[in-house]
């Protein structure tokens, strides 16, 4: 995709975003008032040189808790490619559902092919994937760019036609209002299962997934014809009970049935489905979000607001009106040549003190804080290092020795509350273990996702301080604003393979 004019041109977007326009954005459940800089400065956004450090001067600081005899020592790595298909957008359906371009920085995606601001559980399930094993989960993080201040050639792949993108968004919105069957997750309620029960559990979890898919197809037809959802839900309950009973019997009491696992509910624009904390993905606010985008008002499908970090300015523009990327994939002052990762590793790891339990399907998990400057350091994480120096992580951009690559390591929280797939701030339902690897009372260990990204950035560019991560404009590419997002859309059968691998201490690659 050829660049059309000068490196520091003032684009239509810059003119829209600058001039002191206040933007009120709901990010991770936090309301933040944002004022973008003046015209003439927004596009010239070189990184502060104080953000860079020679990695050899950083002392080793990574501490790994010792593993005890109950530890889950295995790893499960999913091959989802390196975004060869060029799936980019400045959306975040977890933190800002329904708000197009609300992230104001470009995300790099692997896994689910349809991920955008309007994504919901049903649209994610219906989407394709880049993962070789069929994992439809969404994995996404902000891109890294080289910004030398010169005319630069874009190395980003050709983007899908605007009509195709609009069709995907429209399909996701339609999926949200179309009724679907919402069933309790069974795999996540299983504790350690005896070896002799593994085959039965695997088979019956696969049966549960297939039955839910079939019921979804039936439900759409029943609702379209004005029929009674019970004609689908009641037979489904009987089928699920039979499979659950087989799992419980084979597992020898290792299935937690304190909640009704057999009964499913309907989820559509009028019904919220079962009570699983799924409060932001595809609930009844979708119609309001549609109305807002069409200019008819409406409150939009924003996440609950729990904290106000700054007062709203007197002049604001709706987040749904934010402009998207230009023809060079530059957005809101994030300019420069996108760096494709040399390697992408998505690895799920165990816990040093206990076996792990399956993640529930549709679990949302955040790493880091895209608004570290506004929200403070509580949720920010040191993410940067160089290959060969993984014993140290820094809050700054590393300058690596010759032969070493720039590396980002994102270790996600892995202690789940056992019930909710999301929470108002997208954090309290899944948290980090303590320094010894233990989860606090009321939480259970689930596989920890580690995303490792490496980049072939010339050392001259590193020493000149000319690479940067995309960020909200007010973060000024602070490396401490680095972050990552994950939504689990694995089938229960894939998740069960993952858990078995990790708990048995094996090294698995799919």
Order of alpha helices (4+ residues) and beta strands (2+ residues): alpha-beta-beta-beta-beta-beta-beta-alpha-beta-beta-alpha-beta-alpha-alpha-beta-alpha-beta-beta-beta-beta-beta-alpha-beta-beta-beta-beta-beta-beta-beta-alpha-beta-beta-alpha-beta
